[in-house]
Amino acid sequence: MRVINIKQVEAFVLAAELGSFRRAGDLLNTTQPNISARIATLEGLLNRKLLDRDAGSVTLTPAGSALLGKARAVLSAVDDLLVAANEP
């Protein structure tokens, strides 16, 4: 069974949007190697390369481009769940 966690999805979305594992790590209060590991694990679980790495910057692969919107939707659904849980 494949188990994807929110931290992996969040790392992918931020790295894609910011073009940098280091900058994504800074925003998530973690290290560049941790972001890289999260994304590598996600890529393994999905059996797709999501990002091309190049000397400190990253760009989306075609698979990454196709899945980025769905990853954003996952994060949005988690935010909606948290909001709903706090409603009376």
C-alpha positions as CSV (number, residue, x, y, z in Angstrom):
1,M,0.0,0.0,0.0
2,R,1.3,3.4,-0.9
3,V,1.3,6.0,1.9
4,I,1.8,9.6,0.9
5,N,2.1,12.1,3.6
6,I,1.2,15.8,3.6
7,K,4.8,16.9,4.2
8,Q,5.8,15.3,1.0
9,V,3.1,17.0,-1.0
10,E,3.8,20.3,0.7
11,A,7.5,20.0,-0.1
12,F,6.7,19.2,-3.8
13,V,4.3,22.2,-4.1
14,L,6.7,24.7,-2.5
15,A,9.8,23.5,-4.3
16,A,7.9,23.7,-7.6
17,E,6.6,27.2,-6.9
18,L,9.8,28.6,-5.5
19,G,12.2,26.8,-7.8
20,S,14.4,25.8,-4.9
21,F,14.7,23.0,-2.3
22,R,16.6,25.4,0.0
23,R,13.9,28.1,-0.2
24,A,11.1,25.5,0.4
25,G,13.1,24.2,3.4
26,D,13.4,27.7,4.8
27,L,9.6,28.2,4.6
28,L,9.0,24.8,6.1
29,N,11.6,25.3,8.8
30,T,13.6,22.3,7.7
31,T,16.7,21.6,5.6
32,Q,17.3,21.3,1.9
33,P,18.3,17.6,2.3
34,N,15.1,17.0,4.1
35,I,13.0,18.6,1.3
36,S,15.0,16.6,-1.2
37,A,14.3,13.4,0.7
38,R,10.6,14.1,1.0
39,I,10.3,14.7,-2.8
40,A,12.4,11.7,-3.7
41,T,10.2,9.5,-1.5
42,L,7.1,11.0,-3.2
43,E,8.6,10.5,-6.6
44,G,9.2,6.8,-5.7
45,L,5.7,6.3,-4.4
46,L,4.2,7.9,-7.5
47,N,6.8,6.2,-9.8
48,R,7.2,9.5,-11.6
49,K,10.0,12.1,-11.6
50,L,8.4,15.3,-10.6
51,L,11.3,17.8,-10.6
52,D,14.5,18.2,-12.5
53,R,17.3,19.2,-10.2
54,D,20.1,21.5,-11.5
55,A,22.7,23.3,-9.5
56,G,20.5,24.7,-6.7
57,S,17.4,25.1,-8.8
58,V,14.5,22.9,-9.8
59,T,12.0,22.8,-12.6
60,L,8.9,20.7,-13.2
61,T,9.0,17.7,-15.4
62,P,6.0,17.0,-17.6
63,A,4.7,14.6,-14.9
64,G,5.3,17.3,-12.3
65,S,3.4,19.8,-14.3
66,A,0.5,17.4,-14.7
67,L,0.4,16.6,-11.0
68,L,1.1,20.0,-9.4
69,G,-2.6,21.1,-9.6
70,K,-3.7,17.9,-7.9
71,A,-1.1,18.3,-5.2
72,R,-2.3,21.9,-4.6
73,A,-5.9,20.5,-4.4
74,V,-4.7,18.0,-1.7
75,L,-3.3,20.8,0.4
76,S,-6.4,22.9,-0.1
77,A,-8.6,19.9,1.0
78,V,-6.4,19.5,4.2
79,D,-6.9,23.3,4.9
80,D,-10.7,22.9,4.4
81,L,-10.7,19.9,6.8
82,L,-8.9,22.0,9.5
83,V,-11.3,24.9,9.0
84,A,-14.3,22.6,9.3
85,A,-12.9,20.9,12.4
86,N,-12.8,24.2,14.1
87,E,-16.3,25.3,13.3
88,P,-19.0,25.0,16.0
